[in-house]
Amino acid sequence: MAEVKRRYHSPLRTGQAEASRAAVLAAARELFVEQGYGGTTIDQVAARAGVSKPTVFTAVGNKATLLKVVRDVAMAGDDDPRSVTDREDVASIARAGDLDRAIVLTARHVLAVNERYDDVHEVIRGAAGADPAVAELWETNEKERHVGAGHLLARLQASPTVPVREAQDRLWLLMATDHYHRLVVARGWSRSAYERWLTDGIRALFAS
């Protein structure tokens, strides 16, 4: 009878790998925001994270992959592979039991995403015209937000008073981080004022 080999598992090694990945992602985000995508190198990321250059590639990947994962973590709030729309704050929208409450929760969710993501969004926008990989990430981001708008509309469990396709497009536009940046960062709106603006915009999709 052939001997069955057992897979070796080391919690210590796993923990070290997770710590290295977290350090690399934190360093990459800081450097991208401080000096832009084009001005950041893998060597700089490794030095700030306190790891070797090969560890950056092993833990996350090349520079384009670093930016993508930094983006994913900023939008989701952590490094869990679940999509944003699979998270508890989105799931709670469908359990609201009341359309207006569900709209409030939707606006709150969008605010939270944009607060975490705004500075990374500016990095991607700034580099999209100069780097094909970042341009592709920008296009992916736009498409994913449109899909996300459709998921959020479905969780509101009510029929909009405009055509569904138009409602999805309008919510996609409302959710854009550009609006958060212009209103909150550039014009100094409070987070509550921005949240009210979002809430009113979503309510308008269902106004009779």
MDTraj code that builds the backbone (N, CA, C; nanometers):
import mdtraj as md
import numpy as np

residues = "MET ALA GLU VAL LYS ARG ARG TYR HIS SER PRO LEU ARG THR GLY GLN ALA GLU ALA SER ARG ALA ALA VAL LEU ALA ALA ALA ARG GLU LEU PHE VAL GLU GLN GLY TYR GLY GLY THR THR ILE ASP GLN VAL ALA ALA ARG ALA GLY VAL SER LYS PRO THR VAL PHE THR ALA VAL GLY ASN LYS ALA THR LEU LEU LYS VAL VAL ARG ASP VAL ALA MET ALA GLY ASP ASP ASP PRO ARG SER VAL THR ASP ARG GLU ASP VAL ALA SER ILE ALA ARG ALA GLY ASP LEU ASP ARG ALA ILE VAL LEU THR ALA ARG HIS VAL LEU ALA VAL ASN GLU ARG TYR ASP ASP VAL HIS GLU VAL ILE ARG GLY ALA ALA GLY ALA ASP PRO ALA VAL ALA GLU LEU TRP GLU THR ASN GLU LYS GLU ARG HIS VAL GLY ALA GLY HIS LEU LEU ALA ARG LEU GLN ALA SER PRO THR VAL PRO VAL ARG GLU ALA GLN ASP ARG LEU TRP LEU LEU MET ALA THR ASP HIS TYR HIS ARG LEU VAL VAL ALA ARG GLY TRP SER ARG SER ALA TYR GLU ARG TRP LEU THR ASP GLY ILE ARG ALA LEU PHE ALA SER".split()
xyz = np.array([
    [0.0852, -0.1194, 0.0000],
    [0.0000, 0.0000, 0.0000],
    [0.0889, 0.1245, 0.0000],
    [0.0626, 0.2145, -0.0956],
    [0.1451, 0.3350, -0.1075],
    [0.1202, 0.4283, 0.0100],
    [0.2262, 0.4900, 0.0525],
    [0.2154, 0.5840, 0.1639],
    [0.1548, 0.7154, 0.1150],
    [0.0553, 0.7636, 0.1882],
    [-0.0099, 0.8896, 0.1537],
    [0.0679, 1.0033, 0.2179],
    [0.1159, 1.0961, 0.1343],
    [0.1898, 1.2094, 0.1865],
    [0.0956, 1.3153, 0.2411],
    [0.1250, 1.3630, 0.3577],
    [0.0444, 1.4681, 0.4177],
    [0.0999, 1.6049, 0.3796],
    [0.0080, 1.6970, 0.3486],
    [0.0504, 1.8329, 0.3158],
    [0.1009, 1.9020, 0.4416],
    [0.2186, 1.9592, 0.4297],
    [0.2767, 2.0303, 0.5429],
    [0.2129, 2.1676, 0.5566],
    [0.1735, 2.2018, 0.6766],
    [0.1134, 2.3324, 0.7014],
    [0.1771, 2.3944, 0.8248],
    [0.2311, 2.5130, 0.8082],
    [0.2937, 2.5824, 0.9190],
    [0.2197, 2.7126, 0.9481],
    [0.1467, 2.7189, 1.0596],
    [0.0772, 2.8439, 1.0942],
    [0.1730, 2.9616, 1.1057],
    [0.2957, 2.9352, 1.1551],
    [0.3935, 3.0427, 1.1687],
    [0.4313, 3.0982, 1.0326],
    [0.4589, 3.0070, 0.9380],
    [0.4974, 3.0513, 0.8040],
    [0.3821, 3.1244, 0.7363],
    [0.2606, 3.0747, 0.7555],
    [0.1430, 3.1411, 0.6974],
    [0.1264, 3.2804, 0.7554],
    [0.1444, 3.2916, 0.8857],
    [0.1320, 3.4215, 0.9504],
    [0.2366, 3.5193, 0.9028],
    [0.3587, 3.4710, 0.8823],
    [0.4656, 3.5573, 0.8319],
    [0.4362, 3.6039, 0.6897],
    [0.3821, 3.5133, 0.6082],
    [0.3489, 3.5504, 0.4700],
    [0.2386, 3.6556, 0.4674],
    [0.1378, 3.6388, 0.5538],
    [0.0288, 3.7358, 0.5598],
    [0.0781, 3.8716, 0.6086],
    [0.1696, 3.8687, 0.7059],
    [0.2258, 3.9939, 0.7575],
    [0.3080, 4.0643, 0.6497],
    [0.3845, 3.9876, 0.5722],
    [0.4639, 4.0459, 0.4643],
    [0.3734, 4.1069, 0.3583],
    [0.2667, 4.0374, 0.3241],
    [0.1729, 4.0885, 0.2229],
    [0.1086, 4.2182, 0.2711],
    [0.0665, 4.2204, 0.3967],
    [0.0044, 4.3409, 0.4516],
    [0.1020, 4.4581, 0.4513],
    [0.2276, 4.4300, 0.4889],
    [0.3295, 4.5363, 0.4910],
    [0.3565, 4.5888, 0.3506],
    [0.3621, 4.5003, 0.2529],
    [0.3866, 4.5407, 0.1146],
    [0.2714, 4.6257, 0.0625],
    [0.1493, 4.5840, 0.0890],
    [0.0331, 4.6597, 0.0409],
    [0.0256, 4.7972, 0.1066],
    [0.0535, 4.8028, 0.2360],
    [0.0509, 4.9322, 0.3056],
    [0.1586, 5.0247, 0.2507],
    [0.2779, 4.9716, 0.2285],
    [0.3879, 5.0523, 0.1750],
    [0.3568, 5.1001, 0.0337],
    [0.3020, 5.0104, -0.0481],
    [0.2691, 5.0472, -0.1860],
    [0.1651, 5.1577, -0.1894],
    [0.0628, 5.1458, -0.1066],
    [-0.0401, 5.2504, -0.1047],
    [0.0205, 5.3849, -0.0634],
    [0.0992, 5.3847, 0.0412],
    [0.1605, 5.5096, 0.0873],
    [0.2439, 5.5740, -0.0227],
    [0.3252, 5.4943, -0.0896],
    [0.4146, 5.5480, -0.1925],
    [0.3384, 5.5928, -0.3165],
    [0.2387, 5.5157, -0.3585],
    [0.1585, 5.5563, -0.4737],
    [0.0910, 5.6912, -0.4476],
    [0.0371, 5.7068, -0.3277],
    [-0.0323, 5.8313, -0.2941],
    [0.0664, 5.9472, -0.2815],
    [0.1816, 5.9220, -0.2222],
    [0.2813, 6.0270, -0.1997],
    [0.3470, 6.0757, -0.3282],
    [0.3814, 5.9821, -0.4177],
    [0.4629, 6.0216, -0.5328],
    [0.4115, 5.9716, -0.6662],
    [0.2907, 5.9173, -0.6677],
    [0.2322, 5.8721, -0.7931],
    [0.2775, 5.7339, -0.8335],
    [0.2039, 5.6761, -0.9286],
    [0.2361, 5.5420, -0.9756],
    [0.3692, 5.5406, -1.0509],
    [0.3867, 5.6369, -1.1414],
    [0.5078, 5.6396, -1.2215],
    [0.6335, 5.6627, -1.1404],
    [0.6217, 5.7354, -1.0310],
    [0.7389, 5.7663, -0.9500],
    [0.7733, 5.6623, -0.8459],
    [0.6946, 5.5572, -0.8383],
    [0.7156, 5.4530, -0.7372],
    [0.7816, 5.3306, -0.7992],
    [0.8799, 5.2756, -0.7303],
    [0.9484, 5.1551, -0.7778],
    [0.9284, 5.0405, -0.6784],
    [0.9501, 4.9202, -0.7291],
    [0.9424, 4.8018, -0.6433],
    [1.0483, 4.8081, -0.5337],
    [1.1650, 4.8604, -0.5671],
    [1.2709, 4.8744, -0.4669],
    [1.2247, 4.9627, -0.3507],
    [1.1558, 5.0721, -0.3818],
    [1.1060, 5.1618, -0.2776],
    [1.0008, 5.0931, -0.1920],
    [0.9123, 5.0176, -0.2564],
    [0.8085, 4.9449, -0.1826],
    [0.8728, 4.8451, -0.0873],
    [0.9723, 4.7716, -0.1363],
    [1.0406, 4.6726, -0.0532],
    [1.1087, 4.7386, 0.0658],
    [1.1759, 4.8522, 0.0399],
    [1.2470, 4.9209, 0.1483],
    [1.1502, 4.9705, 0.2547],
    [1.0383, 5.0288, 0.2117],
    [0.9443, 5.0805, 0.3111],
    [0.8737, 4.9676, 0.3859],
    [0.8486, 4.8582, 0.3180],
    [0.7812, 4.7449, 0.3829],
    [0.8764, 4.6649, 0.4713],
    [1.0064, 4.6855, 0.4546],
    [1.1042, 4.6109, 0.5323],
    [1.1191, 4.4674, 0.4868],
    [1.1025, 4.4455, 0.3552],
    [1.1172, 4.3109, 0.3001],
    [1.2126, 4.3175, 0.1815],
    [1.2489, 4.2019, 0.1280],
    [1.3345, 4.1977, 0.0105],
    [1.2504, 4.2244, -0.1141],
    [1.3180, 4.2625, -0.2220],
    [1.2479, 4.2851, -0.3479],
    [1.1767, 4.1590, -0.3975],
    [1.2399, 4.0405, -0.3935],
    [1.1676, 3.9200, -0.4349],
    [1.0426, 3.8936, -0.3518],
    [1.0448, 3.9336, -0.2240],
    [0.9279, 3.9118, -0.1386],
    [0.8091, 3.9934, -0.1877],
    [0.8348, 4.1122, -0.2431],
    [0.7250, 4.1934, -0.2978],
    [0.6545, 4.1165, -0.4083],
    [0.7326, 4.0569, -0.4981],
    [0.6743, 3.9804, -0.6083],
    [0.6024, 3.8557, -0.5577],
    [0.6620, 3.7894, -0.4588],
    [0.6006, 3.6682, -0.4040],
    [0.4723, 3.6998, -0.3274],
    [0.4749, 3.8062, -0.2500],
    [0.3609, 3.8399, -0.1645],
    [0.2436, 3.8954, -0.2433],
    [0.2725, 3.9754, -0.3474],
    [0.1643, 4.0387, -0.4226],
    [0.1841, 4.0243, -0.5734],
    [0.2960, 4.0768, -0.6256],
    [0.3183, 4.0707, -0.7696],
    [0.3963, 4.1907, -0.8187],
    [0.3882, 4.2160, -0.9498],
    [0.4593, 4.3292, -1.0074],
    [0.3891, 4.4606, -0.9728],
    [0.4391, 4.5717, -1.0261],
    [0.3866, 4.7023, -0.9852],
    [0.2404, 4.7204, -1.0268],
    [0.2056, 4.6763, -1.1463],
    [0.0664, 4.6875, -1.1910],
    [-0.0263, 4.6056, -1.1023],
    [0.0183, 4.4860, -1.0645],
    [-0.0623, 4.4022, -0.9744],
    [-0.0726, 4.4658, -0.8369],
    [0.0356, 4.5271, -0.7908],
    [0.0319, 4.5983, -0.6633],
    [-0.0778, 4.7039, -0.6627],
    [-0.0835, 4.7839, -0.7695],
    [-0.1846, 4.8890, -0.7748],
    [-0.3252, 4.8308, -0.7772],
    [-0.3434, 4.7226, -0.8522],
    [-0.4756, 4.6598, -0.8575],
    [-0.5183, 4.6087, -0.7206],
    [-0.4266, 4.5423, -0.6502],
    [-0.4628, 4.4872, -0.5190],
    [-0.4822, 4.5995, -0.4177],
    [-0.4005, 4.7039, -0.4252],
    [-0.4203, 4.8205, -0.3385],
    [-0.5592, 4.8789, -0.3629],
    [-0.5976, 4.8873, -0.4894],
    [-0.7319, 4.9347, -0.5230],
    [-0.8398, 4.8446, -0.4628],
    [-0.8247, 4.7136, -0.4795],
    [-0.9249, 4.6191, -0.4286],
    [-0.9412, 4.6309, -0.2773],
    [-0.8284, 4.6403, -0.2072],
    [-0.8319, 4.6496, -0.0612],
    [-0.8951, 4.7820, -0.0177],
    [-0.8630, 4.8895, -0.0882],
    [-0.9206, 5.0198, -0.0539],
    [-1.0717, 5.0183, -0.0715],
    [-1.1189, 4.9566, -0.1763],
    [-1.2633, 4.9548, -0.2015],
    [-1.3361, 4.8631, -0.1040],
    [-1.2773, 4.7480, -0.0762],
    [-1.3444, 4.6497, 0.0102],
    [-1.3238, 4.6776, 0.1586],
    [-1.2106, 4.7386, 0.1928],
    [-1.1810, 4.7650, 0.3332],
    [-1.0882, 4.6637, 0.3963],
    [-1.0592, 4.5545, 0.3253],
    [-0.9656, 4.4536, 0.3743],
    [-0.9189, 4.3694, 0.2566],
    [-0.8359, 4.2697, 0.2853],
    [-0.7750, 4.1865, 0.1806],
    [-0.8511, 4.0569, 0.1584],
    [-0.9701, 4.0473, 0.2127],
    [-1.0557, 3.9305, 0.1909],
    [-1.0942, 3.9260, 0.0430],
    [-1.0883, 3.8080, -0.0198],
    [-1.1159, 3.8010, -0.1644],
    [-1.2631, 3.8215, -0.2026],
    [-1.3546, 3.8268, -0.1075],
    [-1.4955, 3.8500, -0.1425],
    [-1.5129, 3.9849, -0.2106],
    [-1.6062, 3.9923, -0.3055],
    [-1.6327, 4.1190, -0.3732],
    [-1.7000, 4.2168, -0.2772],
    [-1.6984, 4.3450, -0.3137],
    [-1.7604, 4.4480, -0.2300],
    [-1.9073, 4.4179, -0.2074],
    [-1.9767, 4.3737, -0.3126],
    [-2.1209, 4.3503, -0.3006],
    [-2.1552, 4.2246, -0.2213],
    [-2.0552, 4.1437, -0.1866],
    [-2.0789, 4.0266, -0.1020],
    [-2.0610, 4.0578, 0.0463],
    [-2.0279, 4.1827, 0.0793],
    [-1.9994, 4.2194, 0.2180],
    [-2.1276, 4.2449, 0.2962],
    [-2.1143, 4.2445, 0.4291],
    [-2.2292, 4.2556, 0.5178],
    [-2.3036, 4.3879, 0.5008],
    [-2.2299, 4.4986, 0.4784],
    [-2.3004, 4.6265, 0.4675],
    [-2.3894, 4.6323, 0.3444],
    [-2.3531, 4.5583, 0.2388],
    [-2.4385, 4.5508, 0.1206],
    [-2.5521, 4.4513, 0.1442],
    [-2.5207, 4.3391, 0.2068],
    [-2.6254, 4.2403, 0.2366],
    [-2.7342, 4.2995, 0.3249],
    [-2.6975, 4.3909, 0.4145],
    [-2.7949, 4.4504, 0.5056],
    [-2.8967, 4.5368, 0.4323],
    [-2.8632, 4.5844, 0.3123],
    [-2.9568, 4.6671, 0.2357],
    [-3.0824, 4.5877, 0.2031],
    [-3.0639, 4.4625, 0.1611],
    [-3.1788, 4.3788, 0.1245],
    [-3.2637, 4.3420, 0.2456],
    [-3.2058, 4.3509, 0.3661],
    [-3.2804, 4.3159, 0.4880],
    [-3.3444, 4.4377, 0.5540],
    [-3.3336, 4.5526, 0.4919],
    [-3.3794, 4.6765, 0.5552],
    [-3.5293, 4.6755, 0.5823],
    [-3.6065, 4.6118, 0.4947],
    [-3.7506, 4.6022, 0.5162],
    [-3.8286, 4.7269, 0.4786],
    [-3.7597, 4.8290, 0.4324],
    [-3.8232, 4.9563, 0.3995],
    [-3.7369, 5.0243, 0.2938],
    [-3.7997, 5.0751, 0.1872],
    [-3.7225, 5.1317, 0.0776],
    [-3.6382, 5.2497, 0.1233],
    [-3.6946, 5.3397, 0.1997],
    [-3.6180, 5.4572, 0.2391],
    [-3.4986, 5.4177, 0.3260],
    [-3.5189, 5.3230, 0.4164],
    [-3.4081, 5.2759, 0.4990],
    [-3.3011, 5.2100, 0.4116],
    [-3.3434, 5.1333, 0.3122],
    [-3.2492, 5.0678, 0.2219],
    [-3.1694, 5.1711, 0.1423],
    [-3.2337, 5.2800, 0.1032],
    [-3.1652, 5.3864, 0.0304],
    [-3.0608, 5.4526, 0.1199],
    [-3.0968, 5.4779, 0.2443],
    [-3.0018, 5.5370, 0.3400],
    [-2.8802, 5.4469, 0.3562],
    [-2.9016, 5.3164, 0.3678],
    [-2.7909, 5.2219, 0.3833],
    [-2.7052, 5.2155, 0.2574],
    [-2.7691, 5.2295, 0.1413],
    [-2.6943, 5.2303, 0.0155],
    [-2.6027, 5.3517, 0.0085],
    [-2.6556, 5.4686, 0.0423],
    [-2.5743, 5.5904, 0.0422],
    [-2.4596, 5.5792, 0.1423],
    [-2.4869, 5.5193, 0.2577],
    [-2.3831, 5.5025, 0.3600],
    [-2.2726, 5.4105, 0.3099],
    [-2.3111, 5.3058, 0.2385],
    [-2.2136, 5.2132, 0.1817],
    [-2.1255, 5.2839, 0.0788],
    [-2.1865, 5.3606, -0.0100],
    [-2.1104, 5.4317, -0.1131],
    [-2.0143, 5.5321, -0.0496],
    [-2.0611, 5.6022, 0.0528],
    [-1.9748, 5.6959, 0.1247],
    [-1.8530, 5.6240, 0.1824],
    [-1.8749, 5.5104, 0.2463],
    [-1.7646, 5.4364, 0.3094],
    [-1.6615, 5.3921, 0.2058],
    [-1.7090, 5.3428, 0.0910],
    [-1.6176, 5.2999, -0.0148],
    [-1.5353, 5.4179, -0.0649],
    [-1.6020, 5.5295, -0.0916],
    [-1.5311, 5.6442, -0.1480],
    [-1.4342, 5.7081, -0.0485],
    [-1.4666, 5.7041, 0.0790],
    [-1.3729, 5.7546, 0.1806],
    [-1.2438, 5.6740, 0.1794],
    [-1.2566, 5.5427, 0.1680],
    [-1.1376, 5.4565, 0.1682],
    [-1.0595, 5.4666, 0.0377],
    [-1.1291, 5.4906, -0.0711],
    [-1.0730, 5.4715, -0.2040],
    [-1.0267, 5.6001, -0.2716],
    [-1.0689, 5.7154, -0.2239],
    [-1.0480, 5.8403, -0.2968],
    [-0.9032, 5.8642, -0.3372],
    [-0.8087, 5.8520, -0.2436],
    [-0.6699, 5.8837, -0.2787],
    [-0.6120, 5.7839, -0.3789],
    [-0.6524, 5.6578, -0.3706],
    [-0.6069, 5.5574, -0.4672],
    [-0.6686, 5.5851, -0.6042],
    [-0.7946, 5.6255, -0.6040],
    [-0.8622, 5.6625, -0.7285],
    [-0.7869, 5.7738, -0.8002],
    [-0.7385, 5.8716, -0.7247],
    [-0.6637, 5.9812, -0.7843],
    [-0.5314, 5.9323, -0.8437],
    [-0.4695, 5.8349, -0.7806],
    [-0.3459, 5.7756, -0.8348],
    [-0.3748, 5.7102, -0.9700],
    [-0.4809, 5.6315, -0.9747],
    [-0.5155, 5.5602, -1.0988],
    [-0.5517, 5.6591, -1.2083],
    [-0.6316, 5.7586, -1.1752],
    [-0.6699, 5.8580, -1.2754],
    [-0.5460, 5.9309, -1.3278],
    [-0.4542, 5.9636, -1.2403],
    [-0.3353, 6.0367, -1.2816],
    [-0.2433, 5.9579, -1.3724],
    [-0.2430, 5.8258, -1.3571],
    [-0.1501, 5.7427, -1.4340],
    [-0.2138, 5.6755, -1.5552],
    [-0.3458, 5.6806, -1.5650],
    [-0.4154, 5.6066, -1.6708],
    [-0.3759, 5.6524, -1.8109],
    [-0.3434, 5.7817, -1.8258],
    [-0.3079, 5.8317, -1.9577],
    [-0.1670, 5.7996, -2.0007],
    [-0.0860, 5.7510, -1.9094],
    [0.0550, 5.7276, -1.9406],
    [0.0955, 5.5812, -1.9378],
    [0.0146, 5.4964, -1.8777],
    [0.0530, 5.3558, -1.8625],
    [-0.0632, 5.2668, -1.9080],
    [-0.0442, 5.1829, -2.0084],
    [-0.1532, 5.0978, -2.0586],
    [-0.2139, 5.0063, -1.9529],
    [-0.1310, 4.9545, -1.8620],
    [-0.1833, 4.8653, -1.7581],
    [-0.2760, 4.9410, -1.6641],
    [-0.2423, 5.0657, -1.6319],
    [-0.3278, 5.1463, -1.5444],
    [-0.4524, 5.1904, -1.6191],
    [-0.4394, 5.2199, -1.7483],
    [-0.5564, 5.2549, -1.8292],
    [-0.6562, 5.1395, -1.8306],
    [-0.6050, 5.0189, -1.8398],
    [-0.6923, 4.9012, -1.8366],
    [-0.7591, 4.8875, -1.7001],
    [-0.6852, 4.9160, -1.5933],
    [-0.7416, 4.9095, -1.4589],
    [-0.8513, 5.0145, -1.4433],
    [-0.8292, 5.1343, -1.5000],
    [-0.9305, 5.2399, -1.4946],
    [-1.0597, 5.1945, -1.5624],
    [-1.0466, 5.1353, -1.6809],
    [-1.1646, 5.0868, -1.7535],
    [-1.2340, 4.9751, -1.6758],
    [-1.1559, 4.8862, -1.6165],
    [-1.2129, 4.7794, -1.5346],
    [-1.2910, 4.8367, -1.4177],
    [-1.2348, 4.9394, -1.3555],
    [-1.3004, 5.0029, -1.2420],
    [-1.4354, 5.0607, -1.2819],
    [-1.4409, 5.1276, -1.3975],
    [-1.5662, 5.1859, -1.4452],
    [-1.6710, 5.0772, -1.4715],
    [-1.6280, 4.9693, -1.5347],
    [-1.7207, 4.8597, -1.5641],
    [-1.7697, 4.7928, -1.4365],
    [-1.6784, 4.7713, -1.3416],
    [-1.7173, 4.7046, -1.2168],
    [-1.8132, 4.7915, -1.1355],
    [-1.7945, 4.9249, -1.1403],
    [-1.8877, 5.0113, -1.0684],
    [-2.0269, 5.0044, -1.1304],
    [-2.0339, 4.9909, -1.2626],
    [-2.1642, 4.9787, -1.3287],
    [-2.2331, 4.8491, -1.2889],
    [-2.1558, 4.7415, -1.2855],
    [-2.2119, 4.6130, -1.2391],
    [-2.2574, 4.6258, -1.0937],
    [-2.1742, 4.6910, -1.0117],
    [-2.2096, 4.7106, -0.8713],
    [-2.3368, 4.7919, -0.8551],
    [-2.3566, 4.8912, -0.9415],
    [-2.4794, 4.9704, -0.9356],
    [-2.6020, 4.8821, -0.9609],
    [-2.5872, 4.7884, -1.0532],
    [-2.6968, 4.6954, -1.0789],
    [-2.7262, 4.6066, -0.9591],
    [-2.6200, 4.5593, -0.8915],
    [-2.6387, 4.4770, -0.7717],
    [-2.7085, 4.5570, -0.6612],
    [-2.6685, 4.6815, -0.6443],
    [-2.7300, 4.7637, -0.5394],
    [-2.8762, 4.7910, -0.5697],
    [-2.9080, 4.8180, -0.6952],
    [-3.0489, 4.8391, -0.7319],
    [-3.1323, 4.7153, -0.7000],
    [-3.0767, 4.5988, -0.7296],
    [-3.1500, 4.4745, -0.7022],
    [-3.1746, 4.4574, -0.5526],
    [-3.0787, 4.4983, -0.4700],
    [-3.0934, 4.4829, -0.3258],
    [-3.1935, 4.5826, -0.2668],
    [-3.2232, 4.6892, -0.3395],
    [-3.3241, 4.7839, -0.2915],
    [-3.4651, 4.7251, -0.3010],
    [-3.4812, 4.6210, -0.3834],
    [-3.6061, 4.5446, -0.3925],
    [-3.7273, 4.6331, -0.4185],
    [-3.7124, 4.7265, -0.5100],
    [-3.8230, 4.8129, -0.5509],
    [-3.7997, 4.8528, -0.6959],
    [-3.9083, 4.8841, -0.7656],
    [-3.8968, 4.9219, -0.9059],
    [-3.8769, 5.0725, -0.9179],
    [-3.7695, 5.1165, -0.9838],
    [-3.7506, 5.2604, -1.0029],
    [-3.8575, 5.3173, -1.0943],
    [-3.8784, 5.4466, -1.0881],
    [-3.9800, 5.5110, -1.1719],
    [-3.9226, 5.5519, -1.3070],
    [-3.7950, 5.5298, -1.3274],
    [-3.7329, 5.5463, -1.4587],
    [-3.6964, 5.4074, -1.5085],
    [-3.6705, 5.3893, -1.6367],
    [-3.6310, 5.2570, -1.6861],
    [-3.5112, 5.2021, -1.6072],
    [-3.5118, 5.0718, -1.5860],
    [-3.4086, 5.0095, -1.5026],
    [-3.2685, 5.0383, -1.5563],
    [-3.2520, 5.0332, -1.6869],
    [-3.1199, 5.0600, -1.7444],
    [-3.0755, 5.2027, -1.7131],
    [-3.1696, 5.2971, -1.7231],
    [-3.1361, 5.4360, -1.6908],
    [-3.1059, 5.4512, -1.5419],
    [-3.1834, 5.3829, -1.4583],
    [-3.1605, 5.3895, -1.3131],
    [-3.0220, 5.3375, -1.2790],
    [-2.9808, 5.2288, -1.3447],
    [-2.8473, 5.1740, -1.3194],
    [-2.7394, 5.2728, -1.3629],
    [-2.7586, 5.3349, -1.4785],
    [-2.6610, 5.4339, -1.5263],
    [-2.6524, 5.5531, -1.4317],
    [-2.7666, 5.5985, -1.3828],
    [-2.7668, 5.7147, -1.2944],
    [-2.7040, 5.6824, -1.1593],
    [-2.7295, 5.5607, -1.1087],
    [-2.6668, 5.5215, -0.9830],
    [-2.5160, 5.5047, -1.0021],
    [-2.4747, 5.4476, -1.1155],
    [-2.3329, 5.4355, -1.1495],
    [-2.2647, 5.5719, -1.1450],
    [-2.3335, 5.6728, -1.1968],
    [-2.2782, 5.8075, -1.1960],
    [-2.2736, 5.8651, -1.0551],
    [-2.3799, 5.8467, -0.9782],
    [-2.3837, 5.8970, -0.8405],
    [-2.2725, 5.8358, -0.7561],
    [-2.2431, 5.7082, -0.7798],
    [-2.1440, 5.6366, -0.7003],
    [-2.0004, 5.6778, -0.7313],
    [-1.9781, 5.7484, -0.8425],
    [-1.8421, 5.7791, -0.8876],
    [-1.7622, 5.8529, -0.7812],
    [-1.6414, 5.8073, -0.7591],
    [-1.5539, 5.8692, -0.6597],
    [-1.5198, 6.0130, -0.6958],
    [-1.5283, 6.0466, -0.8260],
    [-1.5029, 6.1840, -0.8696],
    [-1.5914, 6.2831, -0.7943],
    [-1.7197, 6.2460, -0.7733],
    [-1.8113, 6.3367, -0.7035],
    [-1.7691, 6.3560, -0.5585],
    [-1.7307, 6.2464, -0.4927],
    [-1.6822, 6.2569, -0.3551],
    [-1.5617, 6.3491, -0.3505],
    [-1.4685, 6.3303, -0.4430],
    [-1.3458, 6.4097, -0.4408],
    [-1.3770, 6.5583, -0.4620],
    [-1.4636, 6.5876, -0.5583],
    [-1.4952, 6.7276, -0.5864],
    [-1.5709, 6.7935, -0.4717],
    [-1.6694, 6.7231, -0.4170],
    [-1.7551, 6.7843, -0.3149],
    [-1.6894, 6.7867, -0.1769],
    [-1.6289, 6.6753, -0.1364],
    [-1.5742, 6.6652, -0.0005],
    [-1.4307, 6.7169, 0.0061],
    [-1.3460, 6.6691, -0.0845],
    [-1.2046, 6.7065, -0.0790],
    [-1.1826, 6.8476, -0.1337],
    [-1.2375, 6.8743, -0.2528],
    [-1.2120, 7.0037, -0.3166],
    [-1.2980, 7.1162, -0.2593],
    [-1.4254, 7.0896, -0.2344],
    [-1.5167, 7.1950, -0.1916],
    [-1.5428, 7.1959, -0.0409],
    [-1.4925, 7.0972, 0.0291],
    [-1.5006, 7.0978, 0.1745],
    [-1.6340, 7.0581, 0.2336],
    [-1.7166, 6.9874, 0.1560],
    [-1.8428, 6.9386, 0.2128],
    [-1.8133, 6.8424, 0.3278],
    [-1.9014, 6.8397, 0.4263],
    [-1.8919, 6.7401, 0.5327],
    [-1.9366, 6.6049, 0.4781],
    [-1.8958, 6.4993, 0.5453],
    [-1.9363, 6.3656, 0.5014],
    [-2.0875, 6.3499, 0.5091],
    [-2.1518, 6.4142, 0.6088],
    [-2.2974, 6.4040, 0.6220],
    [-2.3680, 6.4775, 0.5079],
    [-2.3107, 6.5916, 0.4638],
    [-2.3701, 6.6641, 0.3512],
    [-2.3592, 6.5809, 0.2232],
    [-2.2442, 6.5178, 0.2036],
    [-2.2266, 6.4318, 0.0864],
    [-2.3215, 6.3121, 0.0934],
    [-2.3366, 6.2547, 0.2108],
    [-2.4273, 6.1404, 0.2263],
    [-2.5713, 6.1806, 0.1958],
    [-2.6108, 6.3001, 0.2380],
    [-2.7466, 6.3478, 0.2078],
    [-2.7639, 6.3680, 0.0576],
    [-2.6603, 6.4210, -0.0070],
    [-2.6658, 6.4399, -0.1522],
    [-2.6844, 6.3059, -0.2231],
    [-2.6095, 6.2067, -0.1801],
    [-2.6247, 6.0729, -0.2369],
    [-2.7640, 6.0168, -0.2126],
    [-2.8114, 6.0301, -0.0889],
    [-2.9423, 5.9769, -0.0527],
    [-3.0517, 6.0404, -0.1370],
    [-3.0458, 6.1713, -0.1525],
    [-3.1464, 6.2410, -0.2343],
    [-3.1398, 6.1959, -0.3805],
    [-3.0181, 6.1751, -0.4306],
    [-3.0033, 6.1308, -0.5676],
    [-3.0599, 5.9912, -0.5921],
    [-3.0413, 5.9024, -0.4953],
    [-3.0960, 5.7673, -0.5082],
    [-3.2480, 5.7698, -0.4914],
    [-3.2974, 5.8501, -0.3997],
    [-3.4428, 5.8618, -0.3819],
    [-3.5104, 5.9079, -0.5106],
    [-3.4427, 5.9958, -0.5835],
    [-3.5005, 6.0494, -0.7062],
    [-3.5279, 5.9405, -0.8102],
    [-3.4563, 5.8294, -0.8019],
    [-3.4781, 5.7181, -0.8943],
    [-3.6119, 5.6498, -0.8698],
    [-3.6664, 5.6707, -0.7515],
    [-3.7919, 5.6033, -0.7138],
    [-3.9064, 5.7019, -0.6909],
    [-3.8810, 5.8294, -0.7189],
    [-3.9828, 5.9331, -0.6934],
    [-4.0948, 5.9200, -0.7955],
    [-4.2176, 5.9351, -0.7465],
    [-4.3347, 5.9239, -0.8365],
    [-4.3641, 6.0576, -0.9026],
])
top = md.Topology()
chain = top.add_chain()
for i, resn in enumerate(residues, 1):
    res = top.add_residue(resn, chain, resSeq=i)
    for name in ("N", "CA", "C"):
        top.add_atom(name, md.element.get_by_symbol(name[0]), res)
traj = md.Trajectory(xyz[None], top)
